[in-house]
Amino acid sequence: MEIERKFLVAEDPDLSAAEPVAVEQGYVTQPGDTVSVRLRRKGDKLLLTVKSGQGLVREEYEAPIERAAFDTLWPATEGRRVEKTRWTSTLPGGETFEYDVFEGAHAPLKLVEVEFGNRVAAEAFTPPGWFGREVTGARAYSNEVLALEGLPGDDIA
């Protein structure tokens, strides 16, 4: 299970203690599929992820994938990809955040996600001032929809 809240970014945070990693992900799934199948290159790691559901709590299965399998499947994601730099660090309350700066066709989008161990912690979370509007469960801001449909038409700042 994945329990996370997602926000737009109101202002860039201090990233001096954060660790950056380049992320490329592509979707095998097509628009309208109820389950998301994603390939992800995160630094040197190659991963296959299957997700279902939407909103605060979703089911997620992620596993390493061999390079040969990744290279075979990656072309199937053509036209359904996102590229970003993910910065990971800790908030003053001890929660880990993932700050994504999108590149290419998805720039200048910036999103921040915080994962939680349970629903109670997620609902009790008070975001810091640099977080912007919450978009948890907003379909247009899922990475899959961004890859399939592009940036949403509303104000992303």
PyRosetta script that sets phi, psi and omega in degrees:
from pyrosetta import init, pose_from_sequence

init()
pose = pose_from_sequence("MEIERKFLVAEDPDLSAAEPVAVEQGYVTQPGDTVSVRLRRKGDKLLLTVKSGQGLVREEYEAPIERAAFDTLWPATEGRRVEKTRWTSTLPGGETFEYDVFEGAHAPLKLVEVEFGNRVAAEAFTPPGWFGREVTGARAYSNEVLALEGLPGDDIA")
pose.set_psi(1, 142.2)
pose.set_omega(1, 176.0)
pose.set_phi(2, -118.1)
pose.set_psi(2, 124.0)
pose.set_omega(2, 177.1)
pose.set_phi(3, -119.6)
pose.set_psi(3, 109.7)
pose.set_omega(3, -177.1)
pose.set_phi(4, -145.6)
pose.set_psi(4, 153.9)
pose.set_omega(4, 172.0)
pose.set_phi(5, -116.0)
pose.set_psi(5, 144.0)
pose.set_omega(5, -175.4)
pose.set_phi(6, -126.6)
pose.set_psi(6, 140.6)
pose.set_omega(6, -177.1)
pose.set_phi(7, -137.1)
pose.set_psi(7, 150.4)
pose.set_omega(7, 163.6)
pose.set_phi(8, -71.3)
pose.set_psi(8, 170.7)
pose.set_omega(8, -177.2)
pose.set_phi(9, -112.8)
pose.set_psi(9, 123.2)
pose.set_omega(9, -179.5)
pose.set_phi(10, -79.6)
pose.set_psi(10, -36.9)
pose.set_omega(10, 177.5)
pose.set_phi(11, -153.8)
pose.set_psi(11, 149.0)
pose.set_omega(11, -179.1)
pose.set_phi(12, -63.1)
pose.set_psi(12, 133.6)
pose.set_omega(12, 179.4)
pose.set_phi(13, -83.2)
pose.set_psi(13, 171.7)
pose.set_omega(13, 171.1)
pose.set_phi(14, -73.6)
pose.set_psi(14, 115.6)
pose.set_omega(14, -177.9)
pose.set_phi(15, -106.2)
pose.set_psi(15, 16.5)
pose.set_omega(15, -176.6)
pose.set_phi(16, -62.3)
pose.set_psi(16, -26.1)
pose.set_omega(16, 178.8)
pose.set_phi(17, -101.7)
pose.set_psi(17, 3.1)
pose.set_omega(17, -175.5)
pose.set_phi(18, -88.9)
pose.set_psi(18, 153.8)
pose.set_omega(18, 177.1)
pose.set_phi(19, -105.6)
pose.set_psi(19, 120.6)
pose.set_omega(19, 178.2)
pose.set_phi(20, -91.5)
pose.set_psi(20, 148.8)
pose.set_omega(20, 172.9)
pose.set_phi(21, -147.5)
pose.set_psi(21, 138.9)
pose.set_omega(21, 176.7)
pose.set_phi(22, -77.4)
pose.set_psi(22, 136.3)
pose.set_omega(22, -178.7)
pose.set_phi(23, -129.2)
pose.set_psi(23, 130.0)
pose.set_omega(23, 170.3)
pose.set_phi(24, -123.0)
pose.set_psi(24, 130.8)
pose.set_omega(24, 175.3)
pose.set_phi(25, -138.4)
pose.set_psi(25, 143.9)
pose.set_omega(25, -179.4)
pose.set_phi(26, -132.0)
pose.set_psi(26, 150.2)
pose.set_omega(26, -175.1)
pose.set_phi(27, -110.0)
pose.set_psi(27, 128.0)
pose.set_omega(27, 175.6)
pose.set_phi(28, -80.2)
pose.set_psi(28, -30.0)
pose.set_omega(28, -178.7)
pose.set_phi(29, -65.8)
pose.set_psi(29, 158.1)
pose.set_omega(29, 179.8)
pose.set_phi(30, -109.8)
pose.set_psi(30, 160.2)
pose.set_omega(30, 175.8)
pose.set_phi(31, -53.0)
pose.set_psi(31, 135.5)
pose.set_omega(31, 178.5)
pose.set_phi(32, 95.4)
pose.set_psi(32, -14.3)
pose.set_omega(32, 177.1)
pose.set_phi(33, -64.9)
pose.set_psi(33, 143.5)
pose.set_omega(33, -178.3)
pose.set_phi(34, -89.6)
pose.set_psi(34, -13.1)
pose.set_omega(34, 176.7)
pose.set_phi(35, -121.1)
pose.set_psi(35, 138.8)
pose.set_omega(35, -179.1)
pose.set_phi(36, -99.6)
pose.set_psi(36, 128.6)
pose.set_omega(36, 175.7)
pose.set_phi(37, -119.1)
pose.set_psi(37, 120.7)
pose.set_omega(37, -172.4)
pose.set_phi(38, -128.8)
pose.set_psi(38, 143.4)
pose.set_omega(38, 167.7)
pose.set_phi(39, -105.4)
pose.set_psi(39, 138.1)
pose.set_omega(39, -179.5)
pose.set_phi(40, -136.1)
pose.set_psi(40, 132.3)
pose.set_omega(40, 169.9)
pose.set_phi(41, -107.4)
pose.set_psi(41, 112.4)
pose.set_omega(41, -177.4)
pose.set_phi(42, -121.5)
pose.set_psi(42, 96.0)
pose.set_omega(42, -172.2)
pose.set_phi(43, 65.0)
pose.set_psi(43, -122.7)
pose.set_omega(43, 178.9)
pose.set_phi(44, -91.9)
pose.set_psi(44, -4.4)
pose.set_omega(44, -176.8)
pose.set_phi(45, -88.3)
pose.set_psi(45, 139.2)
pose.set_omega(45, 175.1)
pose.set_phi(46, -116.3)
pose.set_psi(46, 125.9)
pose.set_omega(46, -172.9)
pose.set_phi(47, -133.2)
pose.set_psi(47, 149.0)
pose.set_omega(47, 171.1)
pose.set_phi(48, -115.5)
pose.set_psi(48, 128.9)
pose.set_omega(48, -177.2)
pose.set_phi(49, -128.0)
pose.set_psi(49, 138.0)
pose.set_omega(49, 173.9)
pose.set_phi(50, -121.9)
pose.set_psi(50, 126.0)
pose.set_omega(50, -179.8)
pose.set_phi(51, -127.7)
pose.set_psi(51, 148.8)
pose.set_omega(51, 172.8)
pose.set_phi(52, -142.2)
pose.set_psi(52, 155.6)
pose.set_omega(52, -178.0)
pose.set_phi(53, 88.5)
pose.set_psi(53, 176.4)
pose.set_omega(53, 176.2)
pose.set_phi(54, -151.5)
pose.set_psi(54, 166.1)
pose.set_omega(54, 179.8)
pose.set_phi(55, 95.4)
pose.set_psi(55, -152.7)
pose.set_omega(55, -173.6)
pose.set_phi(56, -66.3)
pose.set_psi(56, -41.4)
pose.set_omega(56, -176.1)
pose.set_phi(57, -119.9)
pose.set_psi(57, 124.5)
pose.set_omega(57, 179.2)
pose.set_phi(58, -136.8)
pose.set_psi(58, 156.3)
pose.set_omega(58, 173.8)
pose.set_phi(59, -85.6)
pose.set_psi(59, 139.4)
pose.set_omega(59, -179.0)
pose.set_phi(60, -145.0)
pose.set_psi(60, 135.1)
pose.set_omega(60, 173.4)
pose.set_phi(61, -127.4)
pose.set_psi(61, 124.5)
pose.set_omega(61, -180.0)
pose.set_phi(62, -131.3)
pose.set_psi(62, 135.9)
pose.set_omega(62, -179.0)
pose.set_phi(63, -144.3)
pose.set_psi(63, 149.6)
pose.set_omega(63, 173.5)
pose.set_phi(64, -63.0)
pose.set_psi(64, 150.7)
pose.set_omega(64, 178.3)
pose.set_phi(65, -130.8)
pose.set_psi(65, 141.9)
pose.set_omega(65, 179.7)
pose.set_phi(66, -66.9)
pose.set_psi(66, 149.2)
pose.set_omega(66, -178.6)
pose.set_phi(67, -56.6)
pose.set_psi(67, -42.7)
pose.set_omega(67, -178.7)
pose.set_phi(68, -60.9)
pose.set_psi(68, -42.3)
pose.set_omega(68, 179.0)
pose.set_phi(69, -67.9)
pose.set_psi(69, -42.7)
pose.set_omega(69, 178.3)
pose.set_phi(70, -59.0)
pose.set_psi(70, -50.0)
pose.set_omega(70, -178.0)
pose.set_phi(71, -63.1)
pose.set_psi(71, -31.2)
pose.set_omega(71, 177.6)
pose.set_phi(72, -70.9)
pose.set_psi(72, -41.7)
pose.set_omega(72, -176.1)
pose.set_phi(73, -83.5)
pose.set_psi(73, -27.8)
pose.set_omega(73, -173.8)
pose.set_phi(74, -53.7)
pose.set_psi(74, -43.2)
pose.set_omega(74, 179.6)
pose.set_phi(75, -58.4)
pose.set_psi(75, -25.1)
pose.set_omega(75, 179.5)
pose.set_phi(76, -69.9)
pose.set_psi(76, -10.3)
pose.set_omega(76, 179.8)
pose.set_phi(77, -97.1)
pose.set_psi(77, 1.6)
pose.set_omega(77, -179.0)
pose.set_phi(78, -50.6)
pose.set_psi(78, 129.4)
pose.set_omega(78, -179.6)
pose.set_phi(79, 82.6)
pose.set_psi(79, 0.2)
pose.set_omega(79, -179.6)
pose.set_phi(80, -135.7)
pose.set_psi(80, 59.8)
pose.set_omega(80, -175.1)
pose.set_phi(81, -132.5)
pose.set_psi(81, 157.0)
pose.set_omega(81, 168.8)
pose.set_phi(82, -133.1)
pose.set_psi(82, 149.4)
pose.set_omega(82, 175.0)
pose.set_phi(83, -126.1)
pose.set_psi(83, 139.5)
pose.set_omega(83, -179.0)
pose.set_phi(84, -159.9)
pose.set_psi(84, 162.9)
pose.set_omega(84, 168.2)
pose.set_phi(85, -106.5)
pose.set_psi(85, 127.1)
pose.set_omega(85, -179.6)
pose.set_phi(86, -105.8)
pose.set_psi(86, 124.3)
pose.set_omega(86, 176.7)
pose.set_phi(87, -106.0)
pose.set_psi(87, 125.6)
pose.set_omega(87, -178.1)
pose.set_phi(88, -117.3)
pose.set_psi(88, 133.3)
pose.set_omega(88, 178.2)
pose.set_phi(89, -159.6)
pose.set_psi(89, -170.4)
pose.set_omega(89, -175.4)
pose.set_phi(90, -118.3)
pose.set_psi(90, 137.8)
pose.set_omega(90, 175.3)
pose.set_phi(91, -81.5)
pose.set_psi(91, 162.2)
pose.set_omega(91, -179.4)
pose.set_phi(92, -55.5)
pose.set_psi(92, -29.0)
pose.set_omega(92, 179.0)
pose.set_phi(93, -81.7)
pose.set_psi(93, 0.6)
pose.set_omega(93, 177.9)
pose.set_phi(94, 97.4)
pose.set_psi(94, -9.1)
pose.set_omega(94, 179.5)
pose.set_phi(95, -73.6)
pose.set_psi(95, 144.7)
pose.set_omega(95, 175.7)
pose.set_phi(96, -88.3)
pose.set_psi(96, 133.4)
pose.set_omega(96, 175.3)
pose.set_phi(97, -114.9)
pose.set_psi(97, 152.6)
pose.set_omega(97, 173.4)
pose.set_phi(98, -122.5)
pose.set_psi(98, 114.4)
pose.set_omega(98, -176.1)
pose.set_phi(99, -104.3)
pose.set_psi(99, 113.8)
pose.set_omega(99, -176.1)
pose.set_phi(100, -104.8)
pose.set_psi(100, 123.6)
pose.set_omega(100, 175.1)
pose.set_phi(101, -108.1)
pose.set_psi(101, 109.1)
pose.set_omega(101, -175.3)
pose.set_phi(102, -78.7)
pose.set_psi(102, 150.2)
pose.set_omega(102, -177.9)
pose.set_phi(103, -122.2)
pose.set_psi(103, 175.0)
pose.set_omega(103, 176.5)
pose.set_phi(104, 61.7)
pose.set_psi(104, -134.9)
pose.set_omega(104, -176.3)
pose.set_phi(105, -64.2)
pose.set_psi(105, -16.3)
pose.set_omega(105, -177.3)
pose.set_phi(106, -100.7)
pose.set_psi(106, 0.1)
pose.set_omega(106, 174.6)
pose.set_phi(107, -71.2)
pose.set_psi(107, 146.3)
pose.set_omega(107, 9.8)
pose.set_phi(108, -99.5)
pose.set_psi(108, 27.3)
pose.set_omega(108, -176.4)
pose.set_phi(109, -60.1)
pose.set_psi(109, 136.4)
pose.set_omega(109, 174.4)
pose.set_phi(110, -134.7)
pose.set_psi(110, 127.5)
pose.set_omega(110, 179.0)
pose.set_phi(111, -128.0)
pose.set_psi(111, 152.5)
pose.set_omega(111, 174.3)
pose.set_phi(112, -130.5)
pose.set_psi(112, 135.6)
pose.set_omega(112, 179.9)
pose.set_phi(113, -122.4)
pose.set_psi(113, 146.1)
pose.set_omega(113, 174.2)
pose.set_phi(114, -130.4)
pose.set_psi(114, 125.3)
pose.set_omega(114, 177.9)
pose.set_phi(115, -97.4)
pose.set_psi(115, 149.5)
pose.set_omega(115, -176.3)
pose.set_phi(116, -130.7)
pose.set_psi(116, 156.9)
pose.set_omega(116, 178.6)
pose.set_phi(117, -77.7)
pose.set_psi(117, -21.7)
pose.set_omega(117, -179.9)
pose.set_phi(118, -157.1)
pose.set_psi(118, 166.6)
pose.set_omega(118, -177.3)
pose.set_phi(119, -64.5)
pose.set_psi(119, -37.2)
pose.set_omega(119, -178.5)
pose.set_phi(120, -61.0)
pose.set_psi(120, -46.3)
pose.set_omega(120, 179.0)
pose.set_phi(121, -63.1)
pose.set_psi(121, -40.4)
pose.set_omega(121, -179.8)
pose.set_phi(122, -63.2)
pose.set_psi(122, -43.4)
pose.set_omega(122, -178.4)
pose.set_phi(123, -72.1)
pose.set_psi(123, -26.3)
pose.set_omega(123, -179.4)
pose.set_phi(124, -83.9)
pose.set_psi(124, -13.1)
pose.set_omega(124, -175.2)
pose.set_phi(125, -63.6)
pose.set_psi(125, 131.6)
pose.set_omega(125, 173.3)
pose.set_phi(126, -109.4)
pose.set_psi(126, 114.8)
pose.set_omega(126, -176.7)
pose.set_phi(127, -69.7)
pose.set_psi(127, 146.6)
pose.set_omega(127, 176.1)
pose.set_phi(128, -69.2)
pose.set_psi(128, 167.4)
pose.set_omega(128, -175.1)
pose.set_phi(129, -60.7)
pose.set_psi(129, -26.4)
pose.set_omega(129, -178.4)
pose.set_phi(130, -78.3)
pose.set_psi(130, -12.9)
pose.set_omega(130, 173.7)
pose.set_phi(131, -71.9)
pose.set_psi(131, 143.4)
pose.set_omega(131, 176.0)
pose.set_phi(132, -101.4)
pose.set_psi(132, -147.7)
pose.set_omega(132, -177.5)
pose.set_phi(133, -61.0)
pose.set_psi(133, 136.2)
pose.set_omega(133, 177.3)
pose.set_phi(134, -73.8)
pose.set_psi(134, 135.2)
pose.set_omega(134, 178.6)
pose.set_phi(135, -127.0)
pose.set_psi(135, 20.7)
pose.set_omega(135, 176.2)
pose.set_phi(136, -55.3)
pose.set_psi(136, 127.5)
pose.set_omega(136, 178.1)
pose.set_phi(137, 79.4)
pose.set_psi(137, -5.6)
pose.set_omega(137, 177.6)
pose.set_phi(138, -76.8)
pose.set_psi(138, 108.9)
pose.set_omega(138, -174.2)
pose.set_phi(139, -50.0)
pose.set_psi(139, -40.3)
pose.set_omega(139, -175.8)
pose.set_phi(140, -62.0)
pose.set_psi(140, -20.8)
pose.set_omega(140, -176.8)
pose.set_phi(141, -104.1)
pose.set_psi(141, 8.0)
pose.set_omega(141, 172.6)
pose.set_phi(142, -74.2)
pose.set_psi(142, 145.3)
pose.set_omega(142, -179.8)
pose.set_phi(143, -59.1)
pose.set_psi(143, -36.0)
pose.set_omega(143, 179.6)
pose.set_phi(144, -63.3)
pose.set_psi(144, -47.4)
pose.set_omega(144, -179.7)
pose.set_phi(145, -66.4)
pose.set_psi(145, -38.2)
pose.set_omega(145, 175.5)
pose.set_phi(146, -58.8)
pose.set_psi(146, -42.9)
pose.set_omega(146, -179.8)
pose.set_phi(147, -67.6)
pose.set_psi(147, -37.2)
pose.set_omega(147, -176.1)
pose.set_phi(148, -83.4)
pose.set_psi(148, -35.8)
pose.set_omega(148, -171.1)
pose.set_phi(149, -119.9)
pose.set_psi(149, -10.3)
pose.set_omega(149, -178.5)
pose.set_phi(150, 88.0)
pose.set_psi(150, -170.3)
pose.set_omega(150, -177.9)
pose.set_phi(151, -66.0)
pose.set_psi(151, 145.2)
pose.set_omega(151, 176.5)
pose.set_phi(152, -68.5)
pose.set_psi(152, 158.8)
pose.set_omega(152, -177.2)
pose.set_phi(153, -78.7)
pose.set_psi(153, -13.4)
pose.set_omega(153, -177.3)
pose.set_phi(154, -82.5)
pose.set_psi(154, 176.9)
pose.set_omega(154, 179.9)
pose.set_phi(155, -67.8)
pose.set_psi(155, 121.3)
pose.set_omega(155, -177.6)
pose.set_phi(156, -93.6)
pose.set_psi(156, 1.3)
pose.set_omega(156, 180.0)
pose.set_phi(157, -91.8)
pose.dump_pdb("model.pdb")
